Amino acid sequence: MAQAMFKGSPVRTNGDLPRVGAQAPDFKLTTGELKDVTLADYQGRKKLLSVVHSLDTGVCQASTKRFNDFAKSRSDVVVLVVSADLPFAQGRFCTGEGLKNVVTLSMMRDRHFAKDYGVLLEDGPIAGLCARSTFVLDENNKVLYSQLNPELTVEPDYDQALAALK
């Protein structure tokens, strides 16, 4: 079980994050077109998974915009933004902000992603949502980088995450 802080108070996740060098757990998440996808749908490409609580919060929005800007110049990388938001809400945010370089994925049909990646918050005011975390996977879904934000209300370490993609 991993631990982080939410506004200075300790919160726990349901487990540990996948370790660097391990094979990433598969998932079933839902796109804006209400299609279920798995890791196999992104086979052959590097993947940056930005896991956020909700695209209805400022920090989640800021990190999504930052990763969208990064993705403009990296056709070999797909940026997947995972949240508990409905696909419709994710789509409204991305359309409103002109974000076209990230793929938003919803856990609306299946919470196994949060459990399998060890990011399901077990306690605290936002229990049941995902802890802010970032994963980088290679073309074969091997974990290159894995980070749980120590303080969930701040943006991720962009430099380390993006360095893992080089």
C-alpha positions in Angstrom: 0.0 0.0 0.0 1.4 3.4 -1.1 1.0 6.6 0.9 0.8 10.2 -0.3 -0.5 13.4 1.1 -3.7 15.3 0.2 -3.5 18.9 1.3 -1.0 17.9 3.9 -3.0 15.0 5.3 -1.9 11.4 4.7 -3.9 9.2 2.3 -3.4 5.6 1.3 -3.8 3.8 -2.0 -5.0 0.2 -2.4 -1.6 -1.1 -3.3 1.8 -0.5 -4.8 2.5 1.0 -8.2 3.9 -1.2 -10.9 7.7 -1.3 -10.6 10.1 -0.1 -13.2 11.1 -3.0 -15.4 7.8 -4.9 -14.8 5.2 -5.6 -17.4 2.3 -3.1 -17.0 -1.0 -4.5 -16.1 -3.5 -4.6 -18.9 -6.7 -2.5 -18.6 -10.1 -1.9 -20.0 -11.0 1.8 -20.2 -13.6 3.8 -22.2 -12.9 6.4 -24.9 -14.9 9.5 -25.7 -16.7 7.4 -28.4 -17.8 4.9 -25.6 -15.5 2.2 -27.0 -13.6 0.0 -24.6 -9.8 -0.1 -25.2 -6.9 -2.1 -23.7 -3.2 -1.7 -23.8 -3.2 -3.8 -27.0 -4.9 -0.9 -28.8 -1.7 1.1 -28.3 0.8 -1.7 -29.0 4.0 -0.6 -30.8 3.9 2.9 -29.3 5.4 4.3 -26.2 2.8 5.3 -23.7 2.6 8.1 -21.1 -0.3 7.5 -18.7 -1.2 10.6 -16.8 -3.6 9.4 -14.0 -5.7 12.3 -12.6 -8.6 12.6 -10.1 -10.8 14.6 -12.4 -10.5 16.9 -15.3 -12.7 19.2 -13.3 -9.8 20.3 -11.1 -7.2 22.9 -11.9 -4.1 20.8 -11.3 -5.5 17.9 -13.4 -6.3 20.4 -16.2 -2.8 21.9 -16.0 -1.1 18.6 -16.3 -3.3 17.5 -19.2 -2.5 20.7 -21.0 1.2 20.3 -20.4 1.3 16.7 -21.6 -0.9 17.7 -24.7 1.8 20.3 -25.6 4.5 17.7 -25.2 2.6 15.2 -27.4 2.5 17.7 -30.3 6.1 16.9 -31.2 6.2 13.2 -30.4 4.2 11.0 -32.9 5.9 7.9 -31.4 4.2 8.5 -28.0 0.6 8.3 -27.1 -0.5 10.3 -24.0 -3.4 8.6 -22.2 -5.1 10.7 -19.5 -7.1 8.4 -17.2 -9.7 9.6 -14.8 -13.1 8.7 -13.2 -14.8 11.4 -15.2 -17.5 10.4 -17.7 -16.2 10.5 -21.3 -18.6 13.3 -22.1 -17.0 15.6 -19.5 -13.5 14.6 -20.6 -14.5 15.5 -24.2 -16.0 18.9 -23.2 -12.8 19.8 -21.4 -10.5 18.8 -24.2 -12.7 20.5 -26.9 -13.0 23.7 -24.9 -9.3 23.9 -24.4 -8.4 22.8 -28.0 -6.5 19.7 -26.7 -6.1 17.3 -29.6 -2.9 15.4 -28.7 -4.0 13.4 -25.7 -6.4 10.5 -25.4 -8.8 10.7 -22.5 -9.9 7.4 -21.0 -12.6 6.9 -18.4 -12.9 4.3 -15.7 -16.7 4.5 -15.9 -17.2 0.8 -16.7 -14.3 -0.8 -14.9 -12.3 0.3 -11.8 -9.7 -2.5 -12.2 -7.3 0.0 -13.7 -7.1 1.9 -10.4 -6.8 -1.3 -8.4 -4.3 -3.0 -10.7 -2.0 0.1 -10.9 -2.2 0.6 -7.1 -3.7 4.1 -7.4 -7.2 3.7 -6.0 -7.5 6.1 -3.0 -8.7 4.1 0.0 -9.3 7.0 2.4 -9.3 10.8 2.6 -11.7 13.3 1.1 -11.4 12.0 -2.4 -11.4 8.3 -1.6 -12.6 6.2 -4.5 -10.8 8.4 -7.1 -7.3 7.8 -8.4 -4.2 9.2 -6.8 -2.3 11.5 -9.2 0.4 9.4 -10.8 2.4 9.1 -14.0 3.6 6.0 -15.8 5.7 5.6 -18.9 5.6 2.4 -20.8 7.7 1.2 -23.7 6.4 -0.1 -27.0 5.9 -3.6 -25.4 4.3 -2.2 -22.2 7.3 -2.6 -19.9 7.3 0.1 -17.2 10.0 2.7 -17.7 8.8 5.2 -15.1 6.3 5.0 -12.3 5.5 7.9 -9.9 2.9 8.5 -7.3 2.8 12.2 -6.5 3.9 12.7 -2.9 1.4 15.6 -2.6 -1.7 14.9 -4.7 -2.6 18.5 -5.1 0.5 19.5 -7.1 1.5 18.8 -10.6 3.6 15.7 -11.5 7.4 15.8 -12.1 7.2 16.5 -15.8 11.0 16.4 -16.3 11.4 12.9 -14.9 8.4 11.5 -16.8 9.4 13.0 -20.1 13.1 12.0 -19.6 11.9 8.4 -19.4 10.6 8.7 -23.0 14.1 9.5 -24.5 
